[in-house]
Amino acid sequence: MPRPHGFTYERHTGTTVRITHRGHPATTLNGDRAARFLAEVETSDPQLVMARWTGNYKRGDERTARDHPRSRR
């Protein structure tokens, strides 16, 4: 499974963080969620953290879904 890439984040006034994926807005975090995100992104792989926080990551079942009879059209 390829590693996530293309995510960036920006800190804004107060405790607001905006996460984008390939230049498109993915999510905005405020308050306590933004503080937890910033603490985690500094201690782990930033791309992986941002993918997990936005819900934009592979779940490992793509091959199973592709091989399902309903998907073979």
Protein Blocks (a to p, Z undefined) as FASTA:
>chain_A
ZZdehiacdddehjadcddeehiafbdcehjlmmmmmmmmmmmcfklmmmmmnopacehl
mmmmmmpmklmZZ
